[in-house]
């Protein structure tokens, strides 16, 4: 019996498939470069201000990213649901589901803002030095108030990715 390789069962990729993948990959690449650029600029600005500001930026970023990524997962989980509805040609089902995701976004915002606007227990538990806490409280309050907008953008991004329109996000 002759062994059959996977390549004999694969259909060759069409030029259109490669162009679609390149378009999706380029939007992800641009987004990642932008995020890295923001991080570099933040580090440069905070480092030139003071060592306390740089330390607060480091700790504050870690706290925010932990909260944001945890809550973002709730919204990212909707991508396969919406993609399935879109792929099954049921666009009428996407609208109500997208509106319901706003409730998820609101609940996630309340939870995340509670952590970011009242970080004292977390900062004590992680043994953050007392001289950094006032600066961290201010920094986390700013990003805490920005969390709802960030989560709404994530829901918008997830919806557009599910519908195959990633350039709207970029």
C-alpha positions in Angstrom: 0.0 0.0 0.0 1.3 3.4 -0.9 1.6 6.1 1.7 -0.5 9.2 1.0 0.9 12.5 2.0 -1.1 15.5 3.1 0.0 17.4 0.1 -2.0 15.2 -2.3 -5.2 16.2 -0.5 -4.6 19.9 -0.2 -6.0 22.2 -2.8 -3.6 24.8 -4.0 -4.1 28.3 -2.6 -5.5 30.7 -5.1 -4.0 34.1 -5.7 -7.1 35.6 -4.1 -6.6 33.6 -0.9 -3.1 34.8 -0.6 -4.1 38.4 -1.2 -6.8 38.1 1.5 -4.3 36.6 4.0 -1.8 39.3 3.2 -4.4 42.0 3.7 -5.4 40.6 7.1 -1.8 40.1 8.1 -0.8 43.6 7.2 -3.5 45.1 9.4 -2.4 43.0 12.3 1.2 44.0 11.6 0.4 47.7 11.5 -1.6 47.5 14.8 1.3 45.7 16.6 3.8 48.2 15.4 1.6 51.0 16.7 1.2 49.4 20.1 5.0 48.9 20.3 5.6 52.5 19.3 3.3 53.8 22.0 5.2 51.7 24.6 8.6 53.0 23.4 7.4 56.6 23.5 5.8 56.2 27.0 9.1 54.7 28.3 11.2 57.5 26.8 9.0 60.3 28.2 8.6 58.7 31.7 12.3 57.9 31.9 13.2 61.5 31.1 10.8 62.8 33.7 12.0 60.8 36.7 12.9 57.3 37.9 9.7 57.3 40.0 7.7 58.0 36.9 9.4 55.2 35.0 8.8 52.8 37.9 5.2 53.8 38.2 4.7 53.4 34.4 6.2 49.9 34.6 4.0 48.7 37.5 0.9 50.6 36.2 1.3 49.1 32.7 1.5 45.6 34.2 -1.6 46.1 36.3 -3.6 47.7 33.4 -2.5 45.0 30.9 -3.5 42.2 33.4 -6.9 43.7 33.9 -7.4 44.7 30.2 -6.3 41.4 28.7 -8.4 39.4 31.2 -11.5 41.4 30.3 -10.7 41.6 26.6 -10.9 37.8 26.5 -14.6 38.0 27.2 -15.1 40.1 24.1 -12.6 38.2 21.9 -14.6 35.0 22.6 -17.4 36.5 20.6 -15.3 36.4 17.4 -16.1 32.7 16.5 -19.8 33.3 17.3 -20.1 36.3 15.0 -17.9 34.6 12.3 -20.1 31.6 12.3 -23.3 33.7 11.9 -21.6 35.7 9.1 -20.4 32.5 7.4 -23.8 30.9 7.7 -25.3 34.0 6.0 -27.3 35.0 9.0 -26.6 38.7 9.2 -29.9 39.4 11.0 -28.5 37.4 14.0 -25.3 39.4 14.2 -27.0 42.7 15.1 -28.8 41.5 18.2 -25.7 39.6 19.4 -23.5 42.6 18.9 -25.9 44.7 20.9 -25.9 42.1 23.7 -22.1 42.3 23.7 -22.5 45.9 24.9 -23.9 44.5 28.2 -20.8 42.3 28.5 -18.7 45.3 27.7 -20.4 47.4 30.4 -20.1 44.7 33.1 -16.4 44.2 32.2 -15.9 47.9 32.4 -17.4 48.1 35.9 -15.3 45.2 37.1 -12.1 46.6 35.6 -12.7 50.1 36.8 -13.2 48.9 40.3 -9.8 47.4 40.3 -8.1 50.3 38.5 -9.7 53.1 40.5 -9.2 51.4 43.8 -5.8 49.7 43.5 -4.7 50.0 47.2 -5.4 46.4 48.2 -3.7 45.1 45.1 -0.7 47.4 45.6 -0.3 46.3 49.2 -0.7 42.6 48.3 2.1 42.9 45.7 4.3 44.9 48.1 4.6 48.0 45.8 6.8 50.6 47.6 4.8 53.2 49.5 6.5 56.1 47.7 5.2 54.8 44.3 1.6 54.4 45.4 0.4 58.0 45.0 1.8 58.2 41.5 0.4 54.8 40.7 -3.1 55.8 42.0 -3.1 58.7 39.6 -1.9 56.7 36.6 -4.3 53.9 37.2 -7.2 56.3 37.6 -6.5 57.7 34.2 -6.3 54.3 32.5 -9.3 53.2 34.6 -11.5 55.9 33.1 -10.2 54.9 29.6 -11.0 51.2 30.1 -14.6 51.4 28.8 -13.5 53.0 25.6 -10.7 50.4 25.2 -13.2 47.6 25.7 -15.7 49.1 23.3 -12.9 49.4 20.7 -12.1 45.7 21.3 -15.7 44.8 20.7 -15.7 46.8 17.5 -12.5 45.2 16.4 -13.7 41.7 17.2 -16.9 42.3 15.2 -15.0 43.6 12.2 -12.6 40.8 12.2 -15.5 38.3 12.4 -17.1 40.0 9.4 -13.8 39.8 7.5 -13.3 43.6 7.5 -10.1 44.1 9.5 -9.2 47.3 7.7 -12.0 49.2 9.4 -10.1 48.7 12.6 -6.7 49.7 11.3 
